[in-house]
Amino acid sequence: MMKTTQCKFLLGDIVEIIIDKITFGNGTMWAYKIAKFFGYQDCGCEKRRIWLNRLTCKNYKESYE
C-alpha cells in the first residue's frame, strides 16, 4: 500500500493510531470478531480510514500494490 498526499493532517490515520494505542494493537482483530458475530464479512475499518482521510484532505489518493 502506497500513499501519495501533500496533507499534514489525515484524520483516518490518527483515529487508527488512537484505536491501536487503546486496544494495545488488537483493535482490528476485535472489530473483525464483532463483525463476524453480527454476520458481516468485513469490519469496514479500511473504508472508514480512507473516508476520514478524504474528509480532511481533498487531494488524498491511495493505491494498493
MOPAC internal coordinates of N, CA, C and O (Angstrom, degrees):
PM7 1SCF
backbone

  N    0.0000 0     0.00 0     0.00 0    0    0    0
  C    1.4349 1     0.00 0     0.00 0    1    0    0
  C    1.5230 1   108.20 1     0.00 0    2    1    0
  O    1.2310 1   121.04 1   -51.46 1    3    2    1
  N    1.3257 1   115.62 1   128.54 1    3    2    1
  C    1.4557 1   120.09 1  -179.06 1    5    3    2
  C    1.5234 1   109.47 1  -125.69 1    6    5    3
  O    1.2310 1   120.31 1   -50.09 1    7    6    5
  N    1.2997 1   117.02 1   129.91 1    7    6    5
  C    1.4511 1   121.35 1  -179.77 1    9    7    6
  C    1.5178 1   109.27 1  -106.32 1   10    9    7
  O    1.2310 1   120.63 1   -46.16 1   11   10    9
  N    1.3266 1   116.41 1   133.84 1   11   10    9
  C    1.4505 1   120.76 1   174.38 1   13   11   10
  C    1.5178 1   107.56 1  -125.16 1   14   13   11
  O    1.2310 1   120.89 1   -63.80 1   15   14   13
  N    1.3315 1   115.90 1   116.20 1   15   14   13
  C    1.4545 1   120.08 1  -178.03 1   17   15   14
  C    1.5183 1   109.87 1  -158.19 1   18   17   15
  O    1.2310 1   120.96 1   -21.64 1   19   18   17
  N    1.3119 1   115.77 1   158.36 1   19   18   17
  C    1.4596 1   122.37 1   175.59 1   21   19   18
  C    1.5204 1   110.95 1  -108.65 1   22   21   19
  O    1.2310 1   119.83 1  -178.59 1   23   22   21
  N    1.3072 1   117.92 1     1.41 1   23   22   21
  C    1.4640 1   122.36 1  -175.41 1   25   23   22
  C    1.5237 1   111.22 1   -80.84 1   26   25   23
  O    1.2310 1   121.47 1   -31.72 1   27   26   25
  N    1.3238 1   114.79 1   148.28 1   27   26   25
  C    1.4590 1   120.51 1   178.32 1   29   27   26
  C    1.5239 1   111.81 1   -97.72 1   30   29   27
  O    1.2310 1   119.98 1   157.74 1   31   30   29
  N    1.3299 1   117.64 1   -22.26 1   31   30   29
  C    1.4555 1   122.51 1  -174.49 1   33   31   30
  C    1.5274 1   109.08 1  -121.58 1   34   33   31
  O    1.2310 1   120.21 1   -72.38 1   35   34   33
  N    1.3214 1   117.20 1   107.62 1   35   34   33
  C    1.4614 1   122.36 1   178.05 1   37   35   34
  C    1.5258 1   107.75 1  -115.69 1   38   37   35
  O    1.2310 1   121.01 1   -74.40 1   39   38   37
  N    1.3154 1   115.67 1   105.60 1   39   38   37
  C    1.4582 1   121.59 1  -173.89 1   41   39   38
  C    1.5278 1   112.45 1   -61.50 1   42   41   39
  O    1.2310 1   119.87 1   140.05 1   43   42   41
  N    1.3229 1   117.85 1   -39.95 1   43   42   41
  C    1.4618 1   120.99 1  -179.42 1   45   43   42
  C    1.5151 1   112.61 1   -61.33 1   46   45   43
  O    1.2310 1   120.40 1   137.94 1   47   46   45
  N    1.3276 1   116.84 1   -42.06 1   47   46   45
  C    1.4617 1   120.53 1   178.64 1   49   47   46
  C    1.5273 1   111.23 1   -67.15 1   50   49   47
  O    1.2310 1   120.37 1   142.37 1   51   50   49
  N    1.3237 1   116.90 1   -37.63 1   51   50   49
  C    1.4634 1   120.27 1   179.34 1   53   51   50
  C    1.5292 1   110.60 1   -66.45 1   54   53   51
  O    1.2310 1   120.26 1   137.31 1   55   54   53
  N    1.3331 1   117.10 1   -42.69 1   55   54   53
  C    1.4665 1   120.83 1   178.15 1   57   55   54
  C    1.5221 1   110.05 1   -62.56 1   58   57   55
  O    1.2310 1   120.22 1   138.48 1   59   58   57
  N    1.3317 1   117.19 1   -41.52 1   59   58   57
  C    1.4622 1   120.88 1   178.81 1   61   59   58
  C    1.5272 1   111.43 1   -62.26 1   62   61   59
  O    1.2310 1   120.17 1   138.71 1   63   62   61
  N    1.3153 1   117.28 1   -41.29 1   63   62   61
  C    1.4729 1   121.11 1   178.23 1   65   63   62
  C    1.5263 1   110.68 1   -64.31 1   66   65   63
  O    1.2310 1   120.25 1   136.84 1   67   66   65
  N    1.3293 1   117.13 1   -43.16 1   67   66   65
  C    1.4651 1   121.01 1  -179.92 1   69   67   66
  C    1.5247 1   110.74 1   -63.50 1   70   69   67
  O    1.2310 1   120.23 1   136.26 1   71   70   69
  N    1.3280 1   117.17 1   -43.74 1   71   70   69
  C    1.4667 1   120.55 1   178.87 1   73   71   70
  C    1.5257 1   110.39 1   -63.09 1   74   73   71
  O    1.2310 1   120.01 1   139.25 1   75   74   73
  N    1.3278 1   117.58 1   -40.75 1   75   74   73
  C    1.4660 1   120.47 1   178.08 1   77   75   74
  C    1.5267 1   111.52 1   -63.44 1   78   77   75
  O    1.2310 1   120.13 1   140.47 1   79   78   77
  N    1.3224 1   117.36 1   -39.53 1   79   78   77
  C    1.4760 1   120.49 1   179.57 1   81   79   78
  C    1.5270 1   110.98 1   -67.78 1   82   81   79
  O    1.2310 1   120.08 1   137.74 1   83   82   81
  N    1.3202 1   117.44 1   -42.26 1   83   82   81
  C    1.4677 1   120.89 1  -177.95 1   85   83   82
  C    1.5281 1   111.22 1   -67.59 1   86   85   83
  O    1.2310 1   120.34 1   140.74 1   87   86   85
  N    1.3316 1   116.96 1   -39.26 1   87   86   85
  C    1.4684 1   120.93 1  -175.40 1   89   87   86
  C    1.5256 1   112.64 1   -97.67 1   90   89   87
  O    1.2310 1   119.90 1  -168.47 1   91   90   89
  N    1.3128 1   117.79 1    11.53 1   91   90   89
  C    1.4673 1   123.30 1   179.68 1   93   91   90
  C    1.5243 1   111.83 1    56.50 1   94   93   91
  O    1.2310 1   120.32 1  -141.58 1   95   94   93
  N    1.3238 1   116.99 1    38.42 1   95   94   93
  C    1.4666 1   122.16 1   176.55 1   97   95   94
  C    1.5141 1   114.79 1    84.25 1   98   97   95
  O    1.2310 1   119.57 1  -173.68 1   99   98   97
  N    1.3294 1   118.42 1     6.32 1   99   98   97
  C    1.4619 1   121.69 1  -177.36 1  101   99   98
  C    1.5214 1   113.49 1  -108.70 1  102  101   99
  O    1.2310 1   119.43 1  -165.71 1  103  102  101
  N    1.3145 1   118.69 1    14.29 1  103  102  101
  C    1.4565 1   122.00 1  -176.46 1  105  103  102
  C    1.5159 1   113.10 1   -62.56 1  106  105  103
  O    1.2310 1   120.11 1   136.36 1  107  106  105
  N    1.3189 1   117.40 1   -43.64 1  107  106  105
  C    1.4573 1   121.10 1  -179.41 1  109  107  106
  C    1.5207 1   110.75 1   -66.81 1  110  109  107
  O    1.2310 1   120.32 1   140.40 1  111  110  109
  N    1.3154 1   117.00 1   -39.60 1  111  110  109
  C    1.4571 1   120.53 1   178.90 1  113  111  110
  C    1.5241 1   110.72 1   -61.36 1  114  113  111
  O    1.2310 1   120.58 1   134.26 1  115  114  113
  N    1.3339 1   116.50 1   -45.74 1  115  114  113
  C    1.4696 1   119.82 1   179.73 1  117  115  114
  C    1.5252 1   111.32 1   -67.30 1  118  117  115
  O    1.2310 1   120.35 1   143.12 1  119  118  117
  N    1.3253 1   116.93 1   -36.88 1  119  118  117
  C    1.4654 1   119.77 1   178.82 1  121  119  118
  C    1.5306 1   110.74 1   -63.42 1  122  121  119
  O    1.2310 1   120.15 1   138.26 1  123  122  121
  N    1.3347 1   117.31 1   -41.74 1  123  122  121
  C    1.4672 1   120.34 1   177.59 1  125  123  122
  C    1.5293 1   111.76 1   -65.77 1  126  125  123
  O    1.2310 1   120.31 1   140.10 1  127  126  125
  N    1.3337 1   117.01 1   -39.90 1  127  126  125
  C    1.4707 1   119.60 1   178.77 1  129  127  126
  C    1.5202 1   111.38 1   -63.78 1  130  129  127
  O    1.2310 1   120.42 1   137.46 1  131  130  129
  N    1.3259 1   116.80 1   -42.54 1  131  130  129
  C    1.4617 1   120.52 1   178.94 1  133  131  130
  C    1.5243 1   110.60 1   -66.88 1  134  133  131
  O    1.2310 1   120.17 1   139.00 1  135  134  133
  N    1.3326 1   117.28 1   -41.00 1  135  134  133
  C    1.4717 1   120.79 1   178.53 1  137  135  134
  C    1.5272 1   110.60 1   -62.69 1  138  137  135
  O    1.2310 1   120.08 1   136.90 1  139  138  137
  N    1.3238 1   117.44 1   -43.10 1  139  138  137
  C    1.4684 1   121.13 1   178.01 1  141  139  138
  C    1.5270 1   111.13 1   -62.88 1  142  141  139
  O    1.2310 1   120.48 1   140.26 1  143  142  141
  N    1.3328 1   116.68 1   -39.74 1  143  142  141
  C    1.4629 1   121.46 1   179.17 1  145  143  142
  C    1.5287 1   111.23 1   -60.20 1  146  145  143
  O    1.2310 1   120.53 1   140.89 1  147  146  145
  N    1.3333 1   116.60 1   -39.11 1  147  146  145
  C    1.4595 1   121.04 1   179.97 1  149  147  146
  C    1.5263 1   113.12 1   -88.59 1  150  149  147
  O    1.2310 1   119.77 1  -176.42 1  151  150  149
  N    1.3359 1   118.04 1     3.58 1  151  150  149
  C    1.4557 1   121.45 1   173.51 1  153  151  150
  C    1.5111 1   116.11 1    92.49 1  154  153  151
  O    1.2310 1   119.56 1  -169.07 1  155  154  153
  N    1.3211 1   118.44 1    10.93 1  155  154  153
  C    1.4634 1   121.09 1   178.51 1  157  155  154
  C    1.5258 1   110.06 1   -91.06 1  158  157  155
  O    1.2310 1   120.20 1   -29.06 1  159  158  157
  N    1.3143 1   117.22 1   150.94 1  159  158  157
  C    1.4595 1   121.55 1   177.94 1  161  159  158
  C    1.5324 1   111.88 1   -82.13 1  162  161  159
  O    1.2310 1   120.68 1   150.06 1  163  162  161
  N    1.3276 1   116.31 1   -29.94 1  163  162  161
  C    1.4614 1   121.14 1  -174.62 1  165  163  162
  C    1.5269 1   108.88 1  -135.64 1  166  165  163
  O    1.2310 1   120.40 1   -31.42 1  167  166  165
  N    1.3235 1   116.85 1   148.58 1  167  166  165
  C    1.4647 1   120.07 1  -179.64 1  169  167  166
  C    1.5252 1   111.89 1   -81.35 1  170  169  167
  O    1.2310 1   119.54 1   159.93 1  171  170  169
  N    1.3144 1   118.48 1   -20.07 1  171  170  169
  C    1.4585 1   121.85 1   179.34 1  173  171  170
  C    1.5155 1   113.93 1    83.70 1  174  173  171
  O    1.2310 1   119.93 1  -166.17 1  175  174  173
  N    1.3097 1   117.74 1    13.83 1  175  174  173
  C    1.4574 1   121.69 1  -177.52 1  177  175  174
  C    1.5326 1   111.94 1   -62.26 1  178  177  175
  O    1.2310 1   120.65 1   134.60 1  179  178  177
  N    1.3073 1   116.36 1   -45.40 1  179  178  177
  C    1.4642 1   120.68 1  -177.72 1  181  179  178
  C    1.5305 1   110.98 1   -67.76 1  182  181  179
  O    1.2310 1   120.25 1   139.64 1  183  182  181
  N    1.3220 1   117.12 1   -40.36 1  183  182  181
  C    1.4635 1   120.75 1   178.28 1  185  183  182
  C    1.5263 1   110.60 1   -63.67 1  186  185  183
  O    1.2310 1   120.64 1   138.96 1  187  186  185
  N    1.3351 1   116.38 1   -41.04 1  187  186  185
  C    1.4608 1   120.86 1   178.46 1  189  187  186
  C    1.5149 1   111.18 1   -63.05 1  190  189  187
  O    1.2310 1   120.70 1   136.55 1  191  190  189
  N    1.3339 1   116.27 1   -43.45 1  191  190  189
  C    1.4684 1   120.89 1  -179.30 1  193  191  190
  C    1.5246 1   110.69 1   -61.90 1  194  193  191
  O    1.2310 1   120.33 1   133.38 1  195  194  193
  N    1.3226 1   116.97 1   -46.62 1  195  194  193
  C    1.4625 1   120.98 1  -179.70 1  197  195  194
  C    1.5239 1   110.52 1   -65.32 1  198  197  195
  O    1.2310 1   119.84 1   138.76 1  199  198  197
  N    1.3459 1   117.91 1   -41.24 1  199  198  197
  C    1.4542 1   121.60 1   179.67 1  201  199  198
  C    1.5271 1   111.18 1   -62.05 1  202  201  199
  O    1.2310 1   120.27 1   135.14 1  203  202  201
  N    1.3424 1   117.09 1   -44.86 1  203  202  201
  C    1.4586 1   120.70 1   178.90 1  205  203  202
  C    1.5256 1   111.53 1   -66.34 1  206  205  203
  O    1.2310 1   120.00 1   143.08 1  207  206  205
  N    1.3262 1   117.61 1   -36.92 1  207  206  205
  C    1.4607 1   120.38 1   177.29 1  209  207  206
  C    1.5208 1   110.96 1   -64.39 1  210  209  207
  O    1.2310 1   120.28 1   141.22 1  211  210  209
  N    1.3241 1   117.07 1   -38.78 1  211  210  209
  C    1.4717 1   120.11 1   179.20 1  213  211  210
  C    1.5291 1   111.84 1   -70.64 1  214  213  211
  O    1.2310 1   119.79 1   153.19 1  215  214  213
  N    1.3278 1   118.00 1   -26.81 1  215  214  213
  C    1.4670 1   120.18 1   176.19 1  217  215  214
  C    1.5178 1   111.69 1   -66.12 1  218  217  215
  O    1.2310 1   120.44 1   142.10 1  219  218  217
  N    1.3223 1   116.76 1   -37.90 1  219  218  217
  C    1.4556 1   120.85 1  -175.87 1  221  219  218
  C    1.5128 1   113.14 1   -94.39 1  222  221  219
  O    1.2310 1   119.81 1   168.39 1  223  222  221
  N    1.3182 1   117.97 1   -11.61 1  223  222  221
  C    1.4610 1   121.49 1  -178.48 1  225  223  222
  C    1.5254 1   108.24 1  -143.48 1  226  225  223
  O    1.2310 1   120.23 1   -74.09 1  227  226  225
  N    1.3118 1   117.17 1   105.91 1  227  226  225
  C    1.4677 1   121.29 1  -174.63 1  229  227  226
  C    1.5258 1   113.15 1   -68.00 1  230  229  227
  O    1.2310 1   119.46 1   152.21 1  231  230  229
  N    1.3271 1   118.63 1   -27.79 1  231  230  229
  C    1.4662 1   120.27 1  -179.32 1  233  231  230
  C    1.5291 1   111.93 1   -99.14 1  234  233  231
  O    1.2310 1   120.09 1  -154.13 1  235  234  233
  N    1.3260 1   117.43 1    25.87 1  235  234  233
  C    1.4704 1   122.62 1  -179.66 1  237  235  234
  C    1.5233 1   109.79 1   -73.45 1  238  237  235
  O    1.2310 1   120.96 1   -52.26 1  239  238  237
  N    1.2981 1   115.77 1   127.74 1  239  238  237
  C    1.4674 1   121.32 1   176.46 1  241  239  238
  C    1.5225 1   107.48 1  -133.62 1  242  241  239
  O    1.2310 1   120.78 1   -38.03 1  243  242  241
  N    1.3048 1   116.11 1   141.97 1  243  242  241
  C    1.4541 1   120.73 1   178.07 1  245  243  242
  C    1.5146 1   108.57 1  -135.08 1  246  245  243
  O    1.2310 1   120.69 1   -45.97 1  247  246  245
  N    1.3134 1   116.29 1   134.03 1  247  246  245
  C    1.4576 1   120.04 1   179.31 1  249  247  246
  C    1.5268 1   108.83 1  -125.94 1  250  249  247
  O    1.2310 1   120.75 1   -35.21 1  251  250  249
  N    1.3162 1   116.17 1   144.79 1  251  250  249
  C    1.4468 1   121.59 1   179.32 1  253  251  250
  C    1.5197 1   109.31 1  -103.86 1  254  253  251
  O    1.2310 1   121.17 1   -42.01 1  255  254  253
  N    1.3033 1   115.36 1   137.99 1  255  254  253
  C    1.4644 1   119.60 1   178.80 1  257  255  254
  C    1.4988 1   110.64 1  -122.87 1  258  257  255
  O    1.2310 1   120.10 1   180.00 1  259  258  257

